[in-house]
Structure formats: structure tokens, C-alpha cells
Amino acid sequence: MCGIVGYVGGKSALDVVLEGLRRLEYRGYDSAGVAVVAEGELTGRKKAGKLANLEKELGDRPLPESTVGLGHTRWATHGGPTDANAHPHFDAAGRVAVVHNGIIENFAALRAELQEAGIELRSQTDTEVVAHLLGAEFPLADGDLAEAMRRVCRRLTGAFTLVAIHADQPDVVVGARRNSPLVVGIGTDEAFLCSDVAGFIGHTREAVELGQDQVVEVRRDKLTITTFDGAPAEGKQFHVHWDVAAAEKDGYNWFMEKEIAEQPQAIADTLMGRLTAEGRLTLDEMRMSAEELRSVDKIIVVACGSAYHAGLLAKYAIEHWTQIPVEVEVASEFRYRDPILSRDTLVIAISQSGETADTLMAIRHAQEQHARVLAICNTNGSTIPRESDAVVYTHGGPEIAVASTKALLTQLIACYLVGLFLAQVRGVKFGDEIREVLNQLSQAPAKVAETLAAMEPVRALGRELKDEGRVLFLGRHVGFPVALEGALKLKELAYVHAEGFAAGELKHGPIALIEQGLPVVVIVPSPSRPLLHDKIVSNIQEIRARGARTIVIAEAGDAAVVPYADTLIEVPALPTLLQPLVAIVPLQVFAYALAEAKGLDVDQPRNLAKSVTVE
């Protein structure tokens, strides 16, 4: 989940690398570092803390001018966030520099081997081991850094991206990947190696994705890809459809604020182009036949974090539309419980980055059991879509803030589309029924925009409650996953102890938590579902009678909740299954506003990173 930038070309390597790291800092901000090759020497700087600390260090101790360099912004795994553990790491002679994303699982044995050879290790990281191994292999590989990298990679186990430079090969940057992202940017007389296209989007939108277990050597005008064994290989070329402006704040205080505001357009982009001229629903890369889809007798959704909540919401819609049973699994637990899978099981993997390690391991386990896998992803060409049998891309554009907002809503839209597509293929819904739901979905961008336009009272509420230490969230039916998402957002951004509960479970324990003045957010179903609606109104009365401060999210015009709401937040009407598209938005804004009022870093919450690429 760390951010990596490597550069070779005609520009100032340090300027290019720092620019890339600024855009990749969402991937990790425990420490940062850079290194360049100049006049046959390797020079680097690194500092614990955010990138600003490194930039101050570079102001005090500048690096020499260079056109070859690399940089790293870290989310700590092995070793705490200290100067010594920051990347790059160097070999004993100071001739090779390495940056790394992932975990080297056999590092302890390799570290012991190096120590027995008399090498002093200066950090607690697994990465430093690779630097010393590369330093030892370089002369044995006749001064060929790519060959040295191949030799080292064959000794490593785990998930890793590695990028290295060497003082004796000043015109080369070398990278390697296994189960961790690495993308090549192809410019004019220059090349980039980054963990994310955001790292080079200011310079080029032409990219090459690397395959599994590949080593890449980039020069200003040449790209060479091989397997770890040295066999020639090819990457997959693609064009990045968003530009640098999409990765900038565009006048907003925070990326998260901008990305919340972008949700109407992101939803519209996810829906765009889904109907054929004949009026039938079509999906991006549905590489499974109609016969295969008709044979599906069980669906399992695997995901993590907010994507898991999208899966929980999808279960209601997909089961309703297709009559196929749906299970939803936390991806990190999936393969450890020996799930029952067959060729007729469809596993839906949801991941914004397409590199989420737990989800990737889950789909690989599913494929070992001969299940089919469909990926829902925002990142073109990433590992999970590439290894899946089918893909639905959300087309949501870059999401920089660590806490998921537009990614979640576009994932939910994609899940709805998958459910409708399955219903179409299996013939369980008529075409006019599917088009009616798609028509309702087409209204969602305007409904979300309407919700966003009325959020000032929610921002004020966040500011008012900035000193609260606990908040509870309640929901029924699709409101329950919405409650879970609201609690997660508040935990992520404001470090508030928040919990989401199914409202029907209230009297089975959680009501003991209710005390005078405790804020409780309640997501109320539409009055068009009177059984659900009336029960949750009763829940609101129960907690209010015990002193709770009730914050009620309800459909506009729902008069029944007004007497029991200390604070009423109205959202536009949508069909019950689609209501989360508007009900989630106030919870995003509330968490954002509360965290900002507390003076916290909204985009980069402590201990978190955007893409979790290690288990």
C-alpha cells in the first residue's frame, strides 16, 4: 500500500519524483524518501512523517541534479515509522537503492544469512534485505541490474513491488512485481515506474501494466520486460482516461470533500453506455457465456471495508431480482473457513484499487475450487480484474482520499447492474422491468445532487458534535449496511467510537448502551414499506424514551418520524433497494465535518492507507 515513483528521462528526477509522491501520499504517509544517481554516486534523503518533512530536509540538504531517481511514501509494516526504517534502503557500499511495497515473507531467514556474512543491517525492515542481496548479485550479474533483480526475486516469497537504481548503471531504473501493483508510464524520451498511474499522470497518460512475476527495465527510450526466470514477456498497454486535473483538489479544502461532490457525475459515468440499441443491458468485459451465467446457483460477494458494505447492500437487490441466494463475506476470512464452492458458484469480488490483498487471495482460492469470479473495480488493468473471469469497471475516476465515498456508491451501482444483467440472462425479469429499474437508477445522479445541496445542516451538526466520544447508528433492511458504513466513516475520519446495529437487534443487547444525550443516527426506510417503517419508528421512540439524542435520516415528507427526531435529515425519495444511494451521503458529510471540526487530517487518517496490498 506504499507509494512508489521511479524516473529516467531528461527532466529533474527529484522534481518528478516529489511531484509523483505528492499524488501518491494517500497510499501511505508514515515516512518518505528519495534517491538519485549523479556523477557516478548515489545520494538519498529520507524522513519519518509526512512528505512535508522530507521536503524540509531536502531544503536544508539538497540533492545533486540528476535525471534518474526514485522515491517512496510508506505505510509501515516491518518496523515502525522512523527515519531508519524509511525507504529507500541501500546496500552496504551505498551503490544500490531500493524501494518496496508489500511484505517479504522469508525476510527473517534472508536477514540471518546476511548477518552471518558480516553485513550490518541498519533498519528493522524486510526491504533492506533486498538492497543487500541486490548489492551482492550486481557484480555476479556482470553489472546488469535487471539480471540481479531477477536473481533476487527468485529467492523471495511474499507479495512485493520492488524498484531499484544503481550508481554504476545511471541510465536505468528496474522494477519487479508479485501480487502488488506496478505500472510503467511511457513518455517522450522518458519513462516512469509507479505503484499507481497518479504518480505520472502529470507527464503521460500512456501506460503499461506488468503481469505477475515480471521484471521491467526502463531507459529513456526503451522498455524491456522479462519473467523472473529471464524469459521475454509483454505487458498490457492502456490509456489513462482521466487527466491531472482529476487528481487535484480543484478549490476544495480536501480531496474527500471534492470526491463527495463528484458522486453525481461518478454515478452517471458508471451507468453510461450500459444499454444496447436494442434496449438490452450490457456490461464491460463479461467474459462468461450466457450458459455459464444461467448455471449459477449461488453467489458469494467478497470484499473489505466500505466495499464489504456495498456487497451487503447488493445482496438485497440481487436476491430480489434473480432469486439466486447470495452470501457476503469479509474477504480476509473467506479462504480460512473452507467455503463450499463449485463450478456453479459465482464469486463477486469488489475492490476500488483492484489490488486489495485479502480480496485477491480470496478470488485465487475460489478459482482453485473451480468457481467463476466477476470483479467490480475502478482501476483498469489492476490485478483482481486481470485474474477474474469477468469485470465490471465503475469508471468513477481517481479517488485520492483514504476514506471511500464515490468509490462506494459506484460499486453499489455496479452491483445493481450485475444483478439486473443476471436477471436478464436468466430470464427471470422482463426487459421492460429491467429498463424500469435502469430508469430509476438514471435518476440517482440528480437525487444525490439534490441531497448534497441540502447538507449545510449536516455540516453544522458535525461541528456541534465534535467533542462526542460515542455515536450509534441503527438501520433496518438496506438501512442496516448503511448504518455500518456510517459508523465506519466516523471511526476512520474522526476516531470516534461508533457502532452500527440492525435496529431489530436493539432489545437483544445494544439498548443497554443508550444513555442521556447519546447521539443515535437512525436510517428510516421509506413509508412505502409500512412494515419496516413502522417498526423502526418504534425503535426511535424506545431510544428517545431512554434519553438518546435522535438524528433521523428519512425520506422527504415522512411526517411520522417528525415528532421523534431531535434532528431530522431529509433525503429524496428512491425505491427502497436504491435508497442507500442517497442515505449514505449525509453520513459521509457528517463524518467529514466532524473530523474537520476536530482539526484532523480528513484525507489521510492515522494508521490508514488507501489500498491495502498486504494481508
VOVO-417516 format. One record per residue (C-alpha): x, y, z; residue in one letter. Coordinates in steps of 0.25 Angstrom, whole numbers, plus 5000, padded with zeros to 4 digits. Layout:
<nodes>
XYZA
...
</nodes>
This chain:
<nodes>
500050005000M
501250094999C
501450194988G
502650174979I
503150264968V
504350234959G
504850324947Y
505850334936V
505850434925G
506250584923G
505650654934K
506050674948S
505850544955A
505650604968L
504550694963D
503850584956V
503950484968V
503450584978L
502250624969E
501850474968G
502050454983L
501050574986R
499950504978R
500350364984L
500350404998E
498950355001Y
499650214999R
500450235012G
500950355020Y
501750295031D
503050335025S
503650375011A
505050375004G
505750394991V
507050354984A
507750404971V
508950364963V
509850474959A
511350474954E
511450324958G
510950344972E
509650304979L
509050404989T
507850404997G
506950465007R
505850405016K
505050455028K
503950405037A
502550465036G
501850525024K
502550575011L
502650715016A
503750665026N
504550615015L
504350735006E
504850825018K
506050725019E
506350745004L
506250895006G
507350885017D
508150785010R
507950784995P
508250664986L
509150684973P
508450704960E
508050574953S
507150514942T
507050374949V
506350354963G
505350284971L
504450314983G
503550254993H
502450295003T
502250185013R
501150115021W
501950035032A
501849885032T
503249835037H
503849935047G
503250065052G
503150195045P
504550245047T
505650315039D
506450185039A
505250105034N
504850205023A
505150165009H
506050165000P
506950055006H
508350045002F
509349935001D
510649935010A
511450004999A
510350114997G
510350074982R
508950024981V
507550084986A
506250004987V
504850044990V
503849944993H
502349914994N
501849785001G
502449685010I
503649595008I
503149475016E
504449405017N
505249525021F
505649465034A
506449355028A
507049445018L
507349545029R
508049435037A
508849395025E
509349535023L
509749555037Q
510549425037E
511249485025A
511649605034G
510749705028I
510149805038E
508649845036L
508249985039R
506749965040S
505649875044Q
505049865030T
504949745021D
505349835010T
506749865014E
507049715012V
506749734997V
507649844996A
508849765001H
508449644993L
508449734980L
509749794984G
510349654985A
509749604972E
510049724963F
511549684961P
511149544959L
510149584948A
511249654941D
510749794945G
509349774940D
508349824950L
507149754943A
507849614944E
508249644958A
506749674961M
506349544955R
507349464963R
506849534976V
505349514973C
505549364971R
505949364985R
504749444991L
503449394996T
502249484999G
501549604992A
502449714987F
502749824977T
504249864976L
504849984969V
506350004969A
507450084963I
508950064963H
510150164963A
510850084953D
509650084943Q
509250224943P
508250214931D
507350104937V
506250084946V
505849944949V
504549894955G
503949754959A
502549714963R
501849594970R
500449614976N
500649764977S
500349874967P
501449944958L
501150024945V
502050074935V
501850214929G
502350234915I
502650384912G
503450444901T
504950414904D
504550384918E
503950264926A
503350244940F
503150134949L
501950154959C
501050084968S
499950164963D
499650244950V
499450364958A
500950364960G
501250404946F
499950464941I
500450604940G
501450554929H
500850444921T
499550364920R
500150244913E
500350134922A
500749984922V
500349894933E
501249784937L
500849634939G
501049544951Q
502549514954D
503149604944Q
504349694944V
504449824936V
505649904932E
505350054927V
506250144920R
505950284914R
505550214900D
505450064903K
504549974911L
504949824914T
504049724921I
504449584925T
503949484935T
504749454948F
505349344940D
505849434929G
504949394918A
504449514909P
503049554913A
502049664910E
501249764918G
499849814914K
499749954909Q
498650044912F
498250194912H
497850264925V
496550334922H
496650444933W
497650554934D
498450624944V
497250724947A
496450604953A
497550574963A
497550724968E
496650784979K
496050884969D
495850984980G
495350894991Y
495950885005N
496150735004W
496150624993F
494950555001M
494150685000E
494350684985K
494050534984E
492750544991I
492350664982A
492750574970E
491850464973Q
490650504964P
491650504952Q
492350374956A
490950304957I
490550354943A
491950314938D
491750174944T
490350164937L
490750224924M
490750134912G
490050014918R
488849994908L
489049944894T
488250004883A
487249884885E
487049934899G
487749814906R
488749834917L
490149814914T
491449804923L
492949844921D
493649714920E
492649604922M
493549484918R
492549384923M
491549324914S
490049324916A
490049174918E
491149194929E
490249304936L
489049224935R
489649114942S
490049194955V
489349144967D
490049224978K
490749364978I
491749404989I
492249544990V
493649564996V
494149704999A
494749785010C
494349915018G
493350005010S
493349914998A
492849805008Y
491649895011H
491449904996A
491349754996G
490349755008L
489449855001L
489649774987A
489149644994K
487749704996Y
487649754981A
488249634975I
487449524982E
486149604980H
486449624965W
487049484962T
486549384972Q
487949334974I
488449324988P
489549424992V
490549415003E
491449535007V
492849505013E
493949595019V
495049555009A
496149535020S
495249425026E
494749355013F
495849255010R
496049215024Y
494749155027R
494749055016D
493549115008P
492749024999I
492949054985L
492648994972S
492749024957R
491349074958D
491749174969T
491949324965L
492949404973V
492749554972I
494049624977A
493949774980I
495149854981S
495350004977Q
496849984974S
496849844969G
498049814978E
497349784991T
498249674996A
497149605004D
496149604993T
497249564983L
497549444992M
496049414993A
495849404978I
497049314976R
496549224986H
495149224979A
495849194966Q
496549074972E
495249024975Q
494749044961H
493749154964A
493649274954R
494049414958V
493449544954L
494149674958A
493649804961I
494749904961C
495050054958N
496550034953T
496749984939N
497749874937G
497949844952S
498249704957T
496849664962I
496149694949P
497249634941R
497149504949E
495649494948S
494749434938D
493949564936A
494049704940V
493049824942V
493849954943Y
493250064951T
493850174943H
493850264956G
495150334953G
496250354963P
495950344978E
497050404986I
496450425000A
496750295008V
495250285013A
494350235002S
493250324997T
492950324982K
493650184980A
492650124990L
491450184982L
491950144969T
492250004974Q
490749994978L
490350044965I
491149934958A
490549824967C
489149874963Y
489649854949L
490149724951V
488849674958G
488049734946L
488949664936F
488849534943L
487349544943A
487349584928Q
488149464924V
487449364933R
486049414928G
485449444942V
485149584939K
484549644926F
485249744918G
484249854922D
484449824937E
485949834935I
485849964927R
484950024938E
486049994949V
487050054940L
486150184938N
486050194953Q
487650174954L
487750284944S
487050384954Q
488150354964A
489150454960P
488050564961A
487550514974K
489050504980V
489250654975A
487950694982E
488450624995T
489750694994L
489150834992A
488450825006A
489650775014M
489950905022E
489150865034P
489850735034V
491250805034R
490750895045A
490350765053L
491750705051G
492350835056R
491350835068E
491750685072L
493250695070K
493450665085D
492550545085E
493350415089G
492250315084R
491150315073V
490250195070L
489550165056F
488350085054L
487650035042G
486749925036R
486749845023H
487649925014V
487850035025G
488649935033F
489849935024P
489650085023V
489750095038A
491050005037L
491650105027E
491250225035G
491950165047A
493250125039L
493350265033K
493250335047L
494350235052K
495250255040E
495250405040L
494950455054A
495450345063Y
494050335070V
493650205075H
492450175066A
491650055064E
490550015054G
489449915058F
488249855052A
487049925059A
486349795061G
487549755070E
487349875079L
486649805090K
487649685089H
488749765096G
489149895089P
488049975096I
488849965109A
489750065103L
488750165102I
488850285112E
488550425113Q
488950515102G
489650395094L
489550425079P
488850315071V
488750325056V
487550255050V
487350215036I
485850205033V
485250125022P
484250195012S
482850205017P
482450125005S
482949995013R
482050015025P
482449885032L
483949935032L
483650075034H
482650065046D
483649965053K
484850065052I
483950185057V
483650095069S
485150075071N
485350225071I
484250245081Q
484950135090E
486350205090I
485850345091R
485050305104A
486350265110R
487050395107G
487650375093A
487850495084R
487250445071T
487750485058I
486850435047V
487050415033I
485750395026A
485050415012E
484550555010A
483150575014G
483150465024D
482250525035A
482250405044A
483750425049V
483650575051V
483150565066P
484250475070Y
485450535063A
486350635070D
487050655057T
486350625044L
487150605031I
486250585019E
486750515006V
486050504993P
485050384990A
485650264983L
485150124982P
485550044995T
486649964989L
487250094983L
487050174996Q
488550155001P
489050244989L
488450364996V
488450315011A
489950295011I
490250435006V
489950505019P
490750405027L
491950445019Q
491750585021V
491550575036F
492850495038A
493550595029Y
493050715036A
493250655050L
494750615047A
495050755041E
494450825053A
495350745062K
496550795053G
496850655048L
497450615034D
496250575026V
496950515014D
498050435022Q
497450385035P
498450325045R
498950185043N
498150165030L
498550155015A
497650155002K
498050024997S
498349905006V
499249824998T
499749735009V
498949635017E
</nodes>
